[in-house]
Amino acid sequence: MKDRRFRFVTMYVVIILACMLVMAQGATVKDLLEEVETLRDADNYTGAMAKLKEAEKLEKDNPEILWKIARAYFDFADQDENNPEVQTKNIYPGFDYAKRCIELAPNVAGGHQYYAILIGRIGEIEGTKQKIENSYAVREHTMIAIKLDPENDSNYHVMGRWHFALADLSWVERKIASIIYATPPAASFEKAVEFFGKAHEIDPEDIRHLLWLGKSYEKLDQDDNAKKALKKALALPAASDSDKNQHKEAKELLEDL
């Protein structure tokens, strides 16, 4: 009788400990993701990635972890946008995570957002033909992300960049586009202004929205509006390397107007 009671108590303790372990693991993932946001807000991208990798070991198929790892790779790439080695090292693995996220969880906005951003960067790395081929996927997944998360300024910025890049195609690039598609992608600087303006409306403290708004106005020969946007961009504090690069670009563009 005592043996049976002992076995019962032992089994009960084991079950309780197992449940506590599961609960602890869930809390650990939550805590790690909270730490990721704190580190990212402080521009500590290396620390944020380290925490994400810890979280991935606990829940490798968690969609939030997957898209945030994709974002972390993009953050690394975004610090030195003109360095091909940095781009290649980060863009491709980041895209793999975003792709996996939307395959596992097609209704998660972050997966679509970074799928679009990273496949767009892949097009830039691989050249004109691939950039044009990838442009439809960029638009498709960004618009899905906007539908799922309409208050995320980054998605509107991506659509602004989409319109800007395609409206800015050279004559040779347009001929390539017409070969790839019977009807090349329709885009305009006017729509770029609309999307960058919406992004700035949602987050007026983000330098990149104002920089690209200024660049779009400049393409439309609206120099006064371009100057206003660029001066506002320069008035914002530059915390990260990416911000500093954008300040530099805004200053150079303003001097040329």
BELZI-V177770 format. One record per pair of residues at least 6 apart in sequence whose ideal C-beta (glycine too) atoms are under 6 Angstrom apart, sorted by sequence separation. I is the first residue (numbers start at 0). J is the second residue. If there is no record, write none. Layout:
# BELZI-V177770
i-><I	I>
j-><J	J>
This chain:
# BELZI-V177770
i-><79	177	237	122	123	176	38	39	122	216	217	38	55	76	101	145	199	216	237	54	76	100	101	144	198	122	35	213	76	97	101	141	195	75	76	35	118	213	34	35	51	97	141	195	212	213	233	51	72	97	141	195	232	118	119	31	165	209	51	72	73	97	166	229	72	165	166	31	115	166	209	210	31	48	94	138	192	209	229	47	69	93	137	162	191	229	115	28	114	115	206	69	90	188	68	69	162	163	28	111	162	206	28	44	90	188	226	44	65	188	225	111	112	159	24	111	65	66	222	65	159	210	108	158	159	206	62	86	207	108	155	206	210	108	62	116	62	112	115	155	156	60	66	70	73	155	66	69	62	127	131	152	66	128	127	131	152	134	152	156	159	163	78	78	77	42	42>
j-><85	183	243	129	130	183	46	47	130	224	225	47	64	85	110	154	208	225	246	64	86	110	111	154	208	133	47	225	89	110	114	154	208	89	90	50	133	228	50	51	67	113	157	211	228	229	249	68	89	114	158	212	249	136	137	50	184	228	71	92	93	117	186	249	93	186	187	53	137	188	231	232	54	71	117	161	215	232	252	71	93	117	161	186	215	253	140	54	140	141	232	96	117	215	96	97	190	191	57	140	191	235	58	74	120	218	256	75	96	219	256	143	144	191	57	144	99	100	256	100	194	245	144	194	195	242	100	124	245	147	194	245	249	148	103	157	104	154	157	197	198	103	109	113	116	198	110	113	107	172	176	198	113	175	175	179	201	184	202	208	211	215	240	241	241	238	239>
